[in-house]
């Protein structure tokens, strides 16, 4: 009987202890279930606990837009951007006029690399507050990331003017101008960058591209040569010089530069293709054929290589192969022009 009594007491003690352990978190969460509690936990750096409290608040009131927005902020701080975006979207659905949420949604999408998805909320944020520089900058960068370069320029210009000593921002603006074929804009920006960093080989090369777009070929060559002087083994610098000489029908100079490029990178297929083109123009069909075939074996989307292959193979009487090469060239041109 004494043994049974001891067992009963022991069982009651164990059960009480287990209940105490199991119920303690429940009591804590029950006590910490208000927005003030969540804010206090966030200030203490207890982000997971704060997110838990906001979810509790939402369970009590599923139409609390501010709670969803606050949960999104916590999740963003935890770098859980997909979950944060979902919370922000629910907040907007409940209260479209809730301030700051569209900007936060755009930022969450941007940080995931979802540039196209970021554009709509960021555009709305800019409309709501045209003086919000963060929103304008993020919108410009999102357009850039989505390869909508013409639209990017408008917002990146605002950002760049507000931060004239930010070379990265001016670089993105310059590249947007270049890709949008707004060569004067690109050249202006590249010159600003070169004033701050005259030894930037990449910027000299991009300036050369802008000058080439403006049909100022001798100046473009000079910019690429400046890049080569700064960094003789910079990838594509000698190819750029060679291409500009090739455009100017200065084939000996072009050949020299393409060969320099291949000494830096033996797998530079474009340099091989243009050397093949020069060999064809100089009436060396066998050399041309070897170079062109090597080029397309490395990179199968060089239209000039297939055009030249068609011409050389046709001269050699290999008509079936010539037709195949020319068909591939047409296909590549159509893809490029889409």
C-alpha positions, 0 to 999 in steps of 0.5 A: 500500500505504501508503495502504491501511494509513493507511485501515485505521488510520483505520477502526480508530481511528474504530470504536474511537472510536464504540464508546467513545462508544456503550458509555460510557452502557451502562457507566455504567448497568451500574455504576449499577444498585442501589437505593443508586445510584438513591437517590444520583442522587435526592439529587443531583436527577438524577430521570430517571437515578434513574428509569432505575436503578429500572427497571433494578432492576425488570427484574432483579427484577420482583417487587421491590415496594419498587423499584416504590414507589420508582420511583413516588416519583421519577415523582411528583417529576417530576410524571408522576402517571399513570406514578407511580400505575401504579408504586404499583399494581404495588407494592401488588399485589406487597406490599399491606402495604408502608407509605405506598404507598396514601397515595402512590397516593391523592396521585398520583390526587388531583393528576391530579384523579381524586378518585373514584379517590383515595378508595379508597387514601386511605381505606385509608391512614386505616384503616392510620394514623388519626392521619395528618392528611395522609391524612385531609385528602386523603381529605376533599378527595377526597370534596369533589372527587367531590361526596360532601359528607356523607362529606367533612365527617367528614374535613374537620372533623378537618383544620379542627380541627387547623388553625384558622387555615387559612381555605381549609380552613374554607371547603371544610368550610363549603361541604361542609356547605352542599351537604350541607344541613347548614346549622348546620354551614355557618353555624358555619364561615362565622362562623369565617371571618368572624371572620378576614376580616369583609370577605369578600363571598363568605363573607357570601353563603354565610352568607346561603345557610346562613341561608336553608336554616335558613329564617331569611330576614331574617338571610339578607337581612342577610348578603347586604346586608353582602356588597353593602356590601363589594362592590356589584358582586359577581356574584350578590349583588343577585340573592341579595337579590332572590331572598330578597325574592321568597321573602318576597313583597316584589316591589317590593324584589325587582324593585329588586335584580334590576335592580341585578344586571342593571346589573352583568351584563346577561346574568344570565338568572335575574334576567330570569326572576324579573323575568318572574315578577314581571311575570306576578304583577303582571298584565303578560303582555306584559312577562312574556313578553318577559323570560321568552323572553329569559331562556330564550334565554340559559339553557335550564335555568330551570324557573321561566321555563318554568313561567311561559311555559306559564302566560302562553302558555296565557292568550294561547291559544298552547296548543301553545307552552304545552304545549312550555314546560310539558313542558320545565319537567317535564323540568328538574324531573325532572333536578334531582330525580334 
